[in-house]
Structures are given as C-alpha cells and as structure tokens.
C-alpha cells in the first residue's frame, strides 16, 4: 500500500494555496492520459504542460 495525498500546495498565498487532487485531475486531459493513476504514481503528472 502507498500513501495518497489529497491536497497539494499551489503558488497562491495562505489558504488559497491548497488545491484538491480532484481539481488537478480535472485539468489533466483524460483522453490523452486514460491511466491518470500511473501519472500520479510516477510523478509524471508534474511534467505535463498545460
């Protein structure tokens, strides 16, 4: 088993820095990356360009 982070820190200040994982999942193109879980596990999610 592995730990799963549900919140991440963005570039804003104070509480606006907190970003929920579901919101990040919405931004990632699901048709281009149908196995989004693998992107999270490998860290590739952070290399995606928007």
PQR file of N, CA, C, O and H, with PARSE charges and radii, in Angstrom:
ATOM      1  N   UNK A   1       0.836  -1.184   0.000 -0.4000 1.5000
ATOM      2  CA  UNK A   1       0.000   0.000   0.000 -0.0000 2.0000
ATOM      3  C   UNK A   1       0.876   1.240   0.000  0.5500 1.7000
ATOM      4  O   UNK A   1       2.020   1.216   0.454 -0.5500 1.4000
ATOM      5  N   UNK A   2       0.325   2.307  -0.509 -0.4000 1.5000
ATOM      6  CA  UNK A   2       1.068   3.565  -0.527 -0.0000 2.0000
ATOM      7  C   UNK A   2       0.160   4.701  -0.077  0.5500 1.7000
ATOM      8  O   UNK A   2      -1.064   4.627  -0.186 -0.5500 1.4000
ATOM      9  H   UNK A   2      -0.605   2.327  -0.878  0.4000 1.0000
ATOM     10  N   UNK A   3       0.781   5.730   0.422 -0.4000 1.5000
ATOM     11  CA  UNK A   3       0.029   6.898   0.877 -0.0000 2.0000
ATOM     12  C   UNK A   3      -0.462   7.696  -0.327  0.5500 1.7000
ATOM     13  O   UNK A   3       0.205   7.765  -1.359 -0.5500 1.4000
ATOM     14  H   UNK A   3       1.775   5.789   0.511  0.4000 1.0000
ATOM     15  N   UNK A   4      -1.624   8.289  -0.178 -0.4000 1.5000
ATOM     16  CA  UNK A   4      -2.194   9.116  -1.235 -0.0000 2.0000
ATOM     17  C   UNK A   4      -2.413  10.515  -0.686  0.5500 1.7000
ATOM     18  O   UNK A   4      -3.090  10.694   0.327 -0.5500 1.4000
ATOM     19  H   UNK A   4      -2.167   8.233   0.660  0.4000 1.0000
ATOM     20  N   UNK A   5      -1.848  11.494  -1.348 -0.4000 1.5000
ATOM     21  CA  UNK A   5      -2.068  12.890  -0.952 -0.0000 2.0000
ATOM     22  C   UNK A   5      -3.357  13.372  -1.605  0.5500 1.7000
ATOM     23  O   UNK A   5      -3.571  13.167  -2.800 -0.5500 1.4000
ATOM     24  H   UNK A   5      -1.298  11.349  -2.171  0.4000 1.0000
ATOM     25  N   UNK A   6      -4.202  14.004  -0.826 -0.4000 1.5000
ATOM     26  CA  UNK A   6      -5.466  14.506  -1.364 -0.0000 2.0000
ATOM     27  C   UNK A   6      -5.426  16.006  -1.619  0.5500 1.7000
ATOM     28  O   UNK A   6      -6.292  16.543  -2.309 -0.5500 1.4000
ATOM     29  H   UNK A   6      -4.028  14.171   0.145  0.4000 1.0000
ATOM     30  N   UNK A   7      -4.428  16.682  -1.067 -0.4000 1.5000
ATOM     31  CA  UNK A   7      -4.287  18.121  -1.245 -0.0000 2.0000
ATOM     32  C   UNK A   7      -2.847  18.442  -1.615  0.5500 1.7000
ATOM     33  O   UNK A   7      -1.916  17.773  -1.167 -0.5500 1.4000
ATOM     34  H   UNK A   7      -3.724  16.245  -0.507  0.4000 1.0000
ATOM     35  N   UNK A   8      -2.675  19.464  -2.428 -0.4000 1.5000
ATOM     36  CA  UNK A   8      -1.357  19.903  -2.870 -0.0000 2.0000
ATOM     37  C   UNK A   8      -1.264  21.404  -2.687  0.5500 1.7000
ATOM     38  O   UNK A   8      -2.283  22.085  -2.569 -0.5500 1.4000
ATOM     39  H   UNK A   8      -3.431  20.007  -2.792  0.4000 1.0000
ATOM     40  N   UNK A   9      -0.045  21.924  -2.664 -0.4000 1.5000
ATOM     41  CA  UNK A   9       0.160  23.357  -2.494 -0.0000 2.0000
ATOM     42  C   UNK A   9       0.421  24.008  -3.845  0.5500 1.7000
ATOM     43  O   UNK A   9       1.292  23.586  -4.606 -0.5500 1.4000
ATOM     44  H   UNK A   9       0.783  21.371  -2.760  0.4000 1.0000
ATOM     45  N   UNK A  10      -0.361  25.048  -4.117 -0.4000 1.5000
ATOM     46  CA  UNK A  10      -0.185  25.809  -5.350 -0.0000 2.0000
ATOM     47  C   UNK A  10       0.691  27.024  -5.108  0.5500 1.7000
ATOM     48  O   UNK A  10       1.383  27.110  -4.094 -0.5500 1.4000
ATOM     49  H   UNK A  10      -1.069  25.390  -3.499  0.4000 1.0000
ATOM     50  N   UNK A  11       0.657  27.959  -6.039 -0.4000 1.5000
ATOM     51  CA  UNK A  11       1.517  29.135  -5.966 -0.0000 2.0000
ATOM     52  C   UNK A  11       0.863  30.316  -5.260  0.5500 1.7000
ATOM     53  O   UNK A  11       1.537  31.312  -4.998 -0.5500 1.4000
ATOM     54  H   UNK A  11       0.095  27.889  -6.863  0.4000 1.0000
ATOM     55  N   UNK A  12      -0.416  30.239  -4.946 -0.4000 1.5000
ATOM     56  CA  UNK A  12      -1.106  31.343  -4.274 -0.0000 2.0000
ATOM     57  C   UNK A  12      -0.632  31.471  -2.837  0.5500 1.7000
ATOM     58  O   UNK A  12       0.272  30.756  -2.405 -0.5500 1.4000
ATOM     59  H   UNK A  12      -0.964  29.429  -5.158  0.4000 1.0000
ATOM     60  N   UNK A  13      -1.243  32.380  -2.103 -0.4000 1.5000
ATOM     61  CA  UNK A  13      -0.864  32.607  -0.712 -0.0000 2.0000
ATOM     62  C   UNK A  13      -1.963  32.141   0.228  0.5500 1.7000
ATOM     63  O   UNK A  13      -3.131  32.046  -0.148 -0.5500 1.4000
ATOM     64  H   UNK A  13      -1.977  32.961  -2.453  0.4000 1.0000
ATOM     65  N   UNK A  14      -1.563  31.855   1.447 -0.4000 1.5000
ATOM     66  CA  UNK A  14      -2.440  31.442   2.540 -0.0000 2.0000
ATOM     67  C   UNK A  14      -3.283  30.232   2.147  0.5500 1.7000
ATOM     68  O   UNK A  14      -2.762  29.305   1.527 -0.5500 1.4000
ATOM     69  H   UNK A  14      -0.614  31.932   1.752  0.4000 1.0000
ATOM     70  N   UNK A  15      -4.557  30.216   2.488 -0.4000 1.5000
ATOM     71  CA  UNK A  15      -5.395  29.040   2.229 -0.0000 2.0000
ATOM     72  C   UNK A  15      -5.682  28.820   0.750  0.5500 1.7000
ATOM     73  O   UNK A  15      -6.088  27.729   0.351 -0.5500 1.4000
ATOM     74  H   UNK A  15      -4.980  30.969   2.992  0.4000 1.0000
ATOM     75  N   UNK A  16      -5.477  29.838  -0.055 -0.4000 1.5000
ATOM     76  CA  UNK A  16      -5.691  29.693  -1.496 -0.0000 2.0000
ATOM     77  C   UNK A  16      -4.639  28.789  -2.134  0.5500 1.7000
ATOM     78  O   UNK A  16      -4.792  28.379  -3.284 -0.5500 1.4000
ATOM     79  H   UNK A  16      -5.147  30.724   0.269  0.4000 1.0000
ATOM     80  N   UNK A  17      -3.577  28.478  -1.399 -0.4000 1.5000
ATOM     81  CA  UNK A  17      -2.522  27.581  -1.900 -0.0000 2.0000
ATOM     82  C   UNK A  17      -2.994  26.139  -1.978  0.5500 1.7000
ATOM     83  O   UNK A  17      -2.458  25.355  -2.760 -0.5500 1.4000
ATOM     84  H   UNK A  17      -3.453  28.811  -0.464  0.4000 1.0000
ATOM     85  N   UNK A  18      -3.980  25.784  -1.187 -0.4000 1.5000
ATOM     86  CA  UNK A  18      -4.410  24.388  -1.098 -0.0000 2.0000
ATOM     87  C   UNK A  18      -5.250  24.021  -2.322  0.5500 1.7000
ATOM     88  O   UNK A  18      -6.263  24.657  -2.614 -0.5500 1.4000
ATOM     89  H   UNK A  18      -4.416  26.421  -0.552  0.4000 1.0000
ATOM     90  N   UNK A  19      -4.809  22.987  -3.024 -0.4000 1.5000
ATOM     91  CA  UNK A  19      -5.505  22.514  -4.217 -0.0000 2.0000
ATOM     92  C   UNK A  19      -5.870  21.050  -4.002  0.5500 1.7000
ATOM     93  O   UNK A  19      -5.012  20.240  -3.652 -0.5500 1.4000
ATOM     94  H   UNK A  19      -3.986  22.471  -2.787  0.4000 1.0000
ATOM     95  N   UNK A  20      -7.124  20.715  -4.206 -0.4000 1.5000
ATOM     96  CA  UNK A  20      -7.581  19.334  -4.044 -0.0000 2.0000
ATOM     97  C   UNK A  20      -7.157  18.501  -5.257  0.5500 1.7000
ATOM     98  O   UNK A  20      -7.143  18.996  -6.384 -0.5500 1.4000
ATOM     99  H   UNK A  20      -7.821  21.374  -4.490  0.4000 1.0000
ATOM    100  N   UNK A  21      -6.817  17.254  -5.018 -0.4000 1.5000
ATOM    101  CA  UNK A  21      -6.379  16.349  -6.084 -0.0000 2.0000
ATOM    102  C   UNK A  21      -7.427  16.234  -7.191  0.5500 1.7000
ATOM    103  O   UNK A  21      -7.070  16.154  -8.366 -0.5500 1.4000
ATOM    104  H   UNK A  21      -6.828  16.852  -4.103  0.4000 1.0000
ATOM    105  N   UNK A  22      -8.704  16.224  -6.839 -0.4000 1.5000
ATOM    106  CA  UNK A  22      -9.766  16.107  -7.840 -0.0000 2.0000
ATOM    107  C   UNK A  22      -9.731  17.279  -8.822  0.5500 1.7000
ATOM    108  O   UNK A  22     -10.008  17.105 -10.009 -0.5500 1.4000
ATOM    109  H   UNK A  22      -8.994  16.289  -5.884  0.4000 1.0000
ATOM    110  N   UNK A  23      -9.394  18.454  -8.334 -0.4000 1.5000
ATOM    111  CA  UNK A  23      -9.297  19.630  -9.207 -0.0000 2.0000
ATOM    112  C   UNK A  23      -8.136  19.465 -10.187  0.5500 1.7000
ATOM    113  O   UNK A  23      -8.264  19.812 -11.361 -0.5500 1.4000
ATOM    114  H   UNK A  23      -9.169  18.595  -7.370  0.4000 1.0000
ATOM    115  N   UNK A  24      -7.022  18.946  -9.720 -0.4000 1.5000
ATOM    116  CA  UNK A  24      -5.885  18.694 -10.613 -0.0000 2.0000
ATOM    117  C   UNK A  24      -6.227  17.626 -11.646  0.5500 1.7000
ATOM    118  O   UNK A  24      -5.817  17.723 -12.802 -0.5500 1.4000
ATOM    119  H   UNK A  24      -6.918  18.664  -8.766  0.4000 1.0000
ATOM    120  N   UNK A  25      -6.977  16.610 -11.229 -0.4000 1.5000
ATOM    121  CA  UNK A  25      -7.385  15.559 -12.161 -0.0000 2.0000
ATOM    122  C   UNK A  25      -8.258  16.125 -13.279  0.5500 1.7000
ATOM    123  O   UNK A  25      -8.195  15.650 -14.413 -0.5500 1.4000
ATOM    124  H   UNK A  25      -7.309  16.531 -10.289  0.4000 1.0000
ATOM    125  N   UNK A  26      -9.069  17.133 -12.970 -0.4000 1.5000
ATOM    126  CA  UNK A  26      -9.929  17.752 -13.979 -0.0000 2.0000
ATOM    127  C   UNK A  26      -9.108  18.470 -15.042  0.5500 1.7000
ATOM    128  O   UNK A  26      -9.504  18.518 -16.206 -0.5500 1.4000
ATOM    129  H   UNK A  26      -9.120  17.519 -12.048  0.4000 1.0000
ATOM    130  N   UNK A  27      -7.977  19.023 -14.649 -0.4000 1.5000
ATOM    131  CA  UNK A  27      -7.139  19.792 -15.570 -0.0000 2.0000
ATOM    132  C   UNK A  27      -6.424  18.885 -16.566  0.5500 1.7000
ATOM    133  O   UNK A  27      -6.212  19.270 -17.716 -0.5500 1.4000
ATOM    134  H   UNK A  27      -7.656  18.984 -13.703  0.4000 1.0000
ATOM    135  N   UNK A  28      -6.056  17.698 -16.134 -0.4000 1.5000
ATOM    136  CA  UNK A  28      -5.325  16.762 -16.995 -0.0000 2.0000
ATOM    137  C   UNK A  28      -6.282  16.194 -18.045  0.5500 1.7000
ATOM    138  O   UNK A  28      -7.394  15.777 -17.721 -0.5500 1.4000
ATOM    139  H   UNK A  28      -6.228  17.386 -15.200  0.4000 1.0000
ATOM    140  N   UNK A  29      -5.849  16.181 -19.282 -0.4000 1.5000
ATOM    141  CA  UNK A  29      -6.652  15.669 -20.387 -0.0000 2.0000
ATOM    142  C   UNK A  29      -6.798  14.152 -20.258  0.5500 1.7000
ATOM    143  O   UNK A  29      -5.837  13.412 -20.463 -0.5500 1.4000
ATOM    144  H   UNK A  29      -4.945  16.519 -19.546  0.4000 1.0000
ATOM    145  N   UNK A  30      -7.992  13.699 -19.920 -0.4000 1.5000
ATOM    146  CA  UNK A  30      -8.214  12.273 -19.660 -0.0000 2.0000
ATOM    147  C   UNK A  30      -8.161  11.431 -20.931  0.5500 1.7000
ATOM    148  O   UNK A  30      -7.821  10.249 -20.873 -0.5500 1.4000
ATOM    149  H   UNK A  30      -8.774  14.301 -19.753  0.4000 1.0000
ATOM    150  N   UNK A  31      -8.492  12.022 -22.076 -0.4000 1.5000
ATOM    151  CA  UNK A  31      -8.400  11.248 -23.311 -0.0000 2.0000
ATOM    152  C   UNK A  31      -6.940  11.020 -23.695  0.5500 1.7000
ATOM    153  O   UNK A  31      -6.581   9.967 -24.222 -0.5500 1.4000
ATOM    154  H   UNK A  31      -8.768  12.982 -22.123  0.4000 1.0000
ATOM    155  N   UNK A  32      -6.122  12.004 -23.429 -0.4000 1.5000
ATOM    156  CA  UNK A  32      -4.696  11.881 -23.736 -0.0000 2.0000
ATOM    157  C   UNK A  32      -4.008  10.955 -22.737  0.5500 1.7000
ATOM    158  O   UNK A  32      -3.048  10.269 -23.087 -0.5500 1.4000
ATOM    159  H   UNK A  32      -6.414  12.859 -23.001  0.4000 1.0000
ATOM    160  N   UNK A  33      -4.495  10.931 -21.497 -0.4000 1.5000
ATOM    161  CA  UNK A  33      -3.902  10.124 -20.426 -0.0000 2.0000
ATOM    162  C   UNK A  33      -4.992   9.327 -19.707  0.5500 1.7000
ATOM    163  O   UNK A  33      -5.418   9.715 -18.619 -0.5500 1.4000
ATOM    164  H   UNK A  33      -5.275  11.489 -21.213  0.4000 1.0000
ATOM    165  N   UNK A  34      -5.448   8.221 -20.296 -0.4000 1.5000
ATOM    166  CA  UNK A  34      -6.524   7.445 -19.662 -0.0000 2.0000
ATOM    167  C   UNK A  34      -6.107   6.786 -18.339  0.5500 1.7000
ATOM    168  O   UNK A  34      -6.968   6.478 -17.515 -0.5500 1.4000
ATOM    169  H   UNK A  34      -5.101   7.906 -21.180  0.4000 1.0000
ATOM    170  N   UNK A  35      -4.820   6.568 -18.124 -0.4000 1.5000
ATOM    171  CA  UNK A  35      -4.336   5.954 -16.886 -0.0000 2.0000
ATOM    172  C   UNK A  35      -3.745   7.017 -15.974  0.5500 1.7000
ATOM    173  O   UNK A  35      -2.550   7.003 -15.679 -0.5500 1.4000
ATOM    174  H   UNK A  35      -4.121   6.819 -18.793  0.4000 1.0000
ATOM    175  N   UNK A  36      -4.590   7.936 -15.530 -0.4000 1.5000
ATOM    176  CA  UNK A  36      -4.123   9.068 -14.723 -0.0000 2.0000
ATOM    177  C   UNK A  36      -3.465   8.600 -13.427  0.5500 1.7000
ATOM    178  O   UNK A  36      -2.576   9.274 -12.906 -0.5500 1.4000
ATOM    179  H   UNK A  36      -5.561   7.948 -15.770  0.4000 1.0000
ATOM    180  N   UNK A  37      -3.894   7.454 -12.905 -0.4000 1.5000
ATOM    181  CA  UNK A  37      -3.297   6.921 -11.675 -0.0000 2.0000
ATOM    182  C   UNK A  37      -1.795   6.684 -11.863  0.5500 1.7000
ATOM    183  O   UNK A  37      -1.003   6.947 -10.958 -0.5500 1.4000
ATOM    184  H   UNK A  37      -4.616   6.906 -13.328  0.4000 1.0000
ATOM    185  N   UNK A  38      -1.413   6.191 -13.028 -0.4000 1.5000
ATOM    186  CA  UNK A  38       0.004   5.951 -13.306 -0.0000 2.0000
ATOM    187  C   UNK A  38       0.795   7.255 -13.351  0.5500 1.7000
ATOM    188  O   UNK A  38       1.961   7.286 -12.956 -0.5500 1.4000
ATOM    189  H   UNK A  38      -2.057   5.977 -13.763  0.4000 1.0000
ATOM    190  N   UNK A  39       0.169   8.333 -13.830 -0.4000 1.5000
ATOM    191  CA  UNK A  39       0.847   9.633 -13.844 -0.0000 2.0000
ATOM    192  C   UNK A  39       1.153  10.089 -12.426  0.5500 1.7000
ATOM    193  O   UNK A  39       2.230  10.624 -12.161 -0.5500 1.4000
ATOM    194  H   UNK A  39      -0.778   8.308 -14.151  0.4000 1.0000
ATOM    195  N   UNK A  40       0.203   9.878 -11.509 -0.4000 1.5000
ATOM    196  CA  UNK A  40       0.417  10.268 -10.111 -0.0000 2.0000
ATOM    197  C   UNK A  40       1.508   9.414  -9.475  0.5500 1.7000
ATOM    198  O   UNK A  40       2.381   9.935  -8.780 -0.5500 1.4000
ATOM    199  H   UNK A  40      -0.672   9.443 -11.724  0.4000 1.0000
ATOM    200  N   UNK A  41       1.461   8.112  -9.709 -0.4000 1.5000
ATOM    201  CA  UNK A  41       2.422   7.199  -9.095 -0.0000 2.0000
ATOM    202  C   UNK A  41       3.852   7.467  -9.566  0.5500 1.7000
ATOM    203  O   UNK A  41       4.796   7.373  -8.782 -0.5500 1.4000
ATOM    204  H   UNK A  41       0.752   7.689 -10.273  0.4000 1.0000
ATOM    205  N   UNK A  42       4.007   7.800 -10.843 -0.4000 1.5000
ATOM    206  CA  UNK A  42       5.348   8.008 -11.394 -0.0000 2.0000
ATOM    207  C   UNK A  42       5.865   9.435 -11.203  0.5500 1.7000
ATOM    208  O   UNK A  42       7.060   9.691 -11.351 -0.5500 1.4000
ATOM    209  H   UNK A  42       3.241   7.877 -11.480  0.4000 1.0000
ATOM    210  N   UNK A  43       4.965  10.356 -10.876 -0.4000 1.5000
ATOM    211  CA  UNK A  43       5.360  11.758 -10.752 -0.0000 2.0000
ATOM    212  C   UNK A  43       5.277  12.504 -12.072  0.5500 1.7000
ATOM    213  O   UNK A  43       5.574  13.697 -12.130 -0.5500 1.4000
ATOM    214  H   UNK A  43       3.995  10.148 -10.756  0.4000 1.0000
ATOM    215  N   UNK A  44       4.877  11.817 -13.129 -0.4000 1.5000
ATOM    216  CA  UNK A  44       4.783  12.440 -14.449 -0.0000 2.0000
ATOM    217  C   UNK A  44       3.700  13.513 -14.511  0.5500 1.7000
ATOM    218  O   UNK A  44       3.716  14.353 -15.411 -0.5500 1.4000
ATOM    219  H   UNK A  44       4.636  10.848 -13.082  0.4000 1.0000
ATOM    220  N   UNK A  45       2.783  13.497 -13.587 -0.4000 1.5000
ATOM    221  CA  UNK A  45       1.705  14.489 -13.560 -0.0000 2.0000
ATOM    222  C   UNK A  45       2.265  15.901 -13.491  0.5500 1.7000
ATOM    223  O   UNK A  45       1.661  16.835 -14.019 -0.5500 1.4000
ATOM    224  H   UNK A  45       2.771  12.814 -12.856  0.4000 1.0000
ATOM    225  N   UNK A  46       3.405  16.064 -12.851 -0.4000 1.5000
ATOM    226  CA  UNK A  46       4.007  17.387 -12.684 -0.0000 2.0000
ATOM    227  C   UNK A  46       4.769  17.826 -13.924  0.5500 1.7000
ATOM    228  O   UNK A  46       5.130  18.997 -14.036 -0.5500 1.4000
ATOM    229  H   UNK A  46       3.895  15.305 -12.422  0.4000 1.0000
ATOM    230  N   UNK A  47       5.020  16.926 -14.846 -0.4000 1.5000
ATOM    231  CA  UNK A  47       5.744  17.283 -16.068 -0.0000 2.0000
ATOM    232  C   UNK A  47       4.805  17.671 -17.206  0.5500 1.7000
ATOM    233  O   UNK A  47       5.259  18.097 -18.268 -0.5500 1.4000
ATOM    234  H   UNK A  47       4.727  15.974 -14.755  0.4000 1.0000
ATOM    235  N   UNK A  48       3.500  17.524 -16.988 -0.4000 1.5000
ATOM    236  CA  UNK A  48       2.519  17.864 -18.015 -0.0000 2.0000
ATOM    237  C   UNK A  48       2.489  19.365 -18.258  0.5500 1.7000
ATOM    238  O   UNK A  48       2.484  20.152 -17.312 -0.5500 1.4000
ATOM    239  H   UNK A  48       3.132  17.178 -16.125  0.4000 1.0000
ATOM    240  N   UNK A  49       2.471  19.759 -19.518 -0.4000 1.5000
ATOM    241  CA  UNK A  49       2.337  21.173 -19.863 -0.0000 2.0000
ATOM    242  C   UNK A  49       0.872  21.458 -20.129  0.5500 1.7000
ATOM    243  O   UNK A  49       0.165  20.647 -20.728 -0.5500 1.4000
ATOM    244  H   UNK A  49       2.475  19.120 -20.287  0.4000 1.0000
ATOM    245  N   UNK A  50       0.428  22.615 -19.678 -0.4000 1.5000
ATOM    246  CA  UNK A  50      -0.976  22.972 -19.878 -0.0000 2.0000
ATOM    247  C   UNK A  50      -1.129  23.834 -21.102  0.5500 1.7000
ATOM    248  O   UNK A  50      -2.243  24.238 -21.438 -0.5500 1.4000
ATOM    249  H   UNK A  50       1.003  23.273 -19.191  0.4000 1.0000
TER
END
